[in-house]
């Protein structure tokens, strides 16, 4: 399975020590140069960046022509256009607007949470909750309802203690 990744899944999976899951789940993972720049070169001392420098299975490809304005940041645009040009099986992207644009263009999408759920279902993770706790602690923004849904989907308990939401009712 050929997968194109945007920066957010790479950044957050590396921050929680779960970057290796991408190579375990997918045959080939590629990123456009704009995503590599956004995820690695622009943040040389950010948490988890060392893991991205060490992987050998991630291929960085030249950006497709970015003349088409999708109304997204350059990394998201490059990831969507590269996924289209390569006819990728899947685009890994977290940002809601980017996901909607990609889906409207006919791309299959999955986010960081979806990768972790799949890994748990395939027993590549012993438990999902500790990884979600770490993800939230690393600054990943996710609705508590999505966390509950993911944990229920894999047969685990409650949401991470420090998950936040504006709706507390």
N, C-alpha and C positions, 0 to 999 in steps of 0.2 A: 504494500500500500504506500503510495507516494503522498506525502504530507508536506504542506507549506505552513510555516509558523510565523505568526506576528510576534512582536517583542514581549508582550505581557506574559504569555504562557512560559516562554523561555526564562524570563526574569524571575517569576514567582516559583516555578518548579525548581530553579537552581537555588533560590533562597531557602527552600525547605528541604533541600537534599534529595529531591525527587526527579531531577533532570534525566537520570538514567532510564526512567520509565518510557520516555519517548522512543529510545532505541529498542526497548523491549516490546513495545506495542506496534511499532511501525517499521516497515522495511527500509524506507528512505525518508529522511527529514531534511528539507531544504529551507533556506531563508534568503530573501533578497538582501543585497548589500545594505540598503537603507535600514532594514530591520537589525542587521548586525551592528551597524553604526549606532542605532538608537539603544539597543540592548547592552552593548559591550563597550564600544569605543567612547561613547559619551559619558559612561559611568565607570571609569577604570577601577575605582576603589569601592564600588557598591557591594553590599553583601551578596555572595553567591556568584560573582562574576568570574572568579577563578575556575569554577566548575565549567563555565562556558568556554573558557580558553583551553581547557584540557580535553574536551570531547573531540573525537576523531570521526564520528559518524555524522556530524552535522555539516552539510554542504552549504557554502555561501555562494550564491549566484549573482551575476550582474542584474541590476534592476531592469525591469522592462521599461519601455518608454513611459514616462510619467506625464505625457502631454494631456492625458484624459484626467479631468478634475472630478474626483468622486466626492469632494467636500470633506475629505478625511486627512489625517496627518500623512506625511510622505511614507512612513513605514507601513501603515495600514493599506494605503493605496498600492504600494509596491507589492505587498503580500497578496492582495486580491488579484492584481493583474498578473502576477507570476503564477498563482494558482490556476488562473484561467488559461494562460499560455501553455502551461505544462499539462493541462487537463488533470490536475491533482485530484486525488480521491477525497481529500479532506483539507480544510483550512483551519488551523488552530488560531483562534482570535477571541479575546475576552470582551472588548469594548462593544457595547450594545449597538451603537449606530453602525460601526464597521460590520458587525454580524448581519444586521438588517440589509445593508448594501450588498454584502457578499451573497446572502440568500436570494435577494432579488435578482442577482446576476446568475443564479443557478448553481452556486457552490454549496457543498455540504460543509457545515461548520461545527466545531466543537470548541469549548473553552477549557480553561485549566481545570475547573471542577469536573467536567465531563471526562477528561483524561484520568483524573484521580479515581472517579467512580469506575471507569473501565478497568483500570489497574487493580482495584480492589476486587472487582467481579472475577478477574482472572487470577486472583490470589498472588498478585505481584506486590501487594501491600498486605501486611497482616491485619491492619485495621485502618479505616478511613479517618475516624475522629481525631486521632493525634496529629495527622497531617493537616487536617482542616484547622485545628487549633493553631498550629505553626503558621499556616497560610494567613490566617486572620491576624496573628501577632506580627507577621511580616508586613502588614499594611494592605493586604488584599481586601478589596471592598466587595462584600457579597451580602445579599439579604438573608436574614435569619431563616426565612421561609424556604429559601433554596437549600440552605444547609440542612434543615430538617428533612426536606424531601430527599436529598442525596443520601443522608444517613439511613433513612427509612428504606430507600431503594436497595441498599446493601445490607439491611438487617441490623443496623447499629442504632445506638441511643441518641441522646439529645445533642443540641447544637453546642459549639464551642462557647465557653463561659464569657469570652470577651467579644462575641459577635455583636454588632450594633445595628440598630435600625431607627429610623425616625418615627415609626409607628409602633408604639409600645402597648396598644390596646389589647 
